[in-house]
Amino acid sequence: LGVLYTIHSGVPKSFLQFFQKMTVSEFFGLYKALNATSERVLDLIEEPGVMNSAEKRIFSYLITFVSNSRQDDLRLFLRFVTGSSVLLGESIRVLFNNTEGLARSPSAKTCSCTIELPLSYSTYPEFEQELSKVLASEGAWAMDTI
């Protein structure tokens, strides 16, 4: 009873009826279903149709990054791309650009669940370091374009 009361106390009144009918076991089942795993996130990523060799290389870097990510990093990745740190069933589109130098940085559009990746990474460690830095940055969570 204590766990359910604690859960119910944080639920908005408009959702209370739904959660009052839910058992602890059902609640944790829902939590588990929404929890990010590498496999589940990979299932969301749409492979672009026709890709040139540079796009294939960068796409493979993204797949490797997601495959190797810990759960906390997957949550950051999902939040960066979709606006939510849990699985909501949205597919993730991948686009590419030709930015280089200081302008080069992965970017995302949460409204369309799209990640845009520069093609100028020459190695996976370079890609991984820059994407990890973006995900860890406070500035990554600021909405700066309308």
C-alpha positions as CSV (number, residue, x, y, z in Angstrom):
1,L,0.0,0.0,0.0
2,G,2.9,2.4,0.8
3,V,4.4,2.1,-2.7
4,L,1.0,2.7,-4.5
5,Y,0.2,5.7,-2.2
6,T,3.6,7.2,-3.1
7,I,3.0,6.7,-6.8
8,H,-0.5,8.0,-6.6
9,S,0.6,11.1,-4.7
10,G,2.7,12.3,-7.7
11,V,0.1,11.6,-10.4
12,P,-1.9,14.5,-11.8
13,K,-5.6,14.2,-10.8
14,S,-6.6,13.7,-14.5
15,F,-4.6,10.4,-14.5
16,L,-5.4,9.3,-11.0
17,Q,-8.3,7.0,-12.0
18,F,-6.1,5.2,-14.5
19,F,-3.3,4.6,-12.0
20,Q,-5.6,3.7,-9.1
21,K,-6.7,0.7,-11.1
22,M,-3.1,-0.4,-11.7
23,T,-1.4,-2.9,-9.4
24,V,2.3,-2.5,-8.4
25,S,3.2,-5.4,-10.7
26,E,1.3,-3.7,-13.6
27,F,3.0,-0.4,-12.9
28,F,6.5,-1.9,-13.0
29,G,5.5,-3.8,-16.2
30,L,4.6,-0.5,-17.8
31,Y,7.9,1.0,-16.6
32,K,9.8,-1.9,-18.0
33,A,8.0,-1.6,-21.3
34,L,9.0,2.1,-21.6
35,N,12.6,1.6,-20.5
36,A,15.3,2.0,-23.1
37,T,17.6,-0.8,-24.2
38,S,20.1,-0.7,-27.1
39,E,17.9,-3.2,-29.0
40,R,14.8,-1.2,-28.6
41,V,16.4,2.1,-29.5
42,L,18.0,0.5,-32.6
43,D,14.6,-0.7,-33.6
44,L,13.4,2.9,-33.7
45,I,16.2,4.1,-35.9
46,E,15.1,4.3,-39.6
47,E,17.8,3.4,-42.0
48,P,17.9,6.1,-44.8
49,G,17.0,4.6,-48.2
50,V,19.9,5.4,-50.5
51,M,23.1,6.4,-48.9
52,N,26.5,7.2,-50.4
53,S,29.7,5.8,-48.8
54,A,30.2,8.7,-46.4
55,E,26.5,8.5,-45.2
56,K,26.9,4.7,-44.7
57,R,30.0,5.2,-42.6
58,I,28.4,7.8,-40.4
59,F,25.2,5.7,-40.1
60,S,27.3,2.8,-39.0
61,Y,28.9,5.0,-36.3
62,L,25.5,5.9,-35.0
63,I,24.5,2.2,-34.8
64,T,27.7,1.4,-33.0
65,F,27.2,4.3,-30.6
66,V,23.7,3.1,-29.7
67,S,24.7,-0.5,-29.5
68,N,27.5,0.3,-27.0
69,S,25.6,2.8,-24.9
70,R,24.7,2.2,-21.3
71,Q,21.1,2.8,-20.2
72,D,21.8,6.3,-18.8
73,D,23.4,7.3,-22.1
74,L,20.5,5.8,-24.1
75,R,18.1,7.9,-22.1
76,L,20.1,11.0,-22.9
77,F,20.2,10.0,-26.5
78,L,16.4,9.5,-26.6
79,R,15.8,12.8,-24.8
80,F,18.0,14.6,-27.2
81,V,16.3,13.1,-30.3
82,T,12.7,12.6,-29.2
83,G,12.2,14.9,-26.2
84,S,11.5,12.0,-23.9
85,S,13.9,9.7,-22.0
86,V,11.6,6.7,-22.4
87,L,10.4,4.8,-25.4
88,L,7.3,6.3,-26.9
89,G,7.1,4.2,-30.1
90,E,8.3,7.1,-32.3
91,S,10.7,6.2,-35.1
92,I,14.0,8.1,-35.3
93,R,14.9,9.7,-38.7
94,V,18.5,10.2,-39.6
95,L,19.7,13.0,-41.8
96,F,23.2,14.1,-42.8
97,N,24.9,17.4,-43.5
98,N,28.3,18.7,-44.6
99,T,29.2,21.0,-41.7
100,E,32.8,21.1,-40.7
101,G,35.1,22.7,-38.2
102,L,33.6,24.7,-35.3
103,A,30.1,24.5,-36.9
104,R,30.2,20.7,-36.9
105,S,27.9,19.1,-34.2
106,P,25.1,16.5,-34.2
107,S,21.8,18.2,-33.9
108,A,18.2,17.0,-33.3
109,K,14.7,18.1,-34.0
110,T,12.5,16.6,-31.3
111,C,9.2,17.5,-33.0
112,S,10.0,15.2,-35.9
113,C,12.3,12.8,-33.9
114,T,15.2,13.5,-36.3
115,I,18.9,13.5,-35.7
116,E,21.2,15.3,-38.1
117,L,24.8,14.1,-38.3
118,P,27.8,15.8,-40.0
119,L,29.6,13.7,-42.6
120,S,33.0,15.1,-41.6
121,Y,33.9,12.5,-38.9
122,S,36.9,10.5,-40.1
123,T,36.9,7.9,-37.2
124,Y,34.4,6.4,-34.9
125,P,36.2,7.6,-31.7
126,E,35.9,11.2,-33.1
127,F,32.2,10.7,-33.7
128,E,31.6,9.1,-30.3
129,Q,33.5,11.8,-28.4
130,E,31.6,14.6,-30.1
131,L,28.1,13.0,-29.7
132,S,28.8,12.1,-26.1
133,K,29.9,15.7,-25.4
134,V,26.7,17.0,-27.0
135,L,24.5,14.7,-24.9
136,A,26.3,15.7,-21.7
137,S,26.1,19.4,-22.5
138,E,23.5,21.6,-20.7
139,G,23.2,23.5,-24.0
140,A,21.9,20.4,-25.8
141,W,18.7,20.7,-23.9
142,A,18.0,24.4,-24.8
143,M,15.5,25.1,-27.5
144,D,17.3,27.7,-29.7
145,T,15.4,27.5,-33.0
146,I,11.7,28.0,-33.7
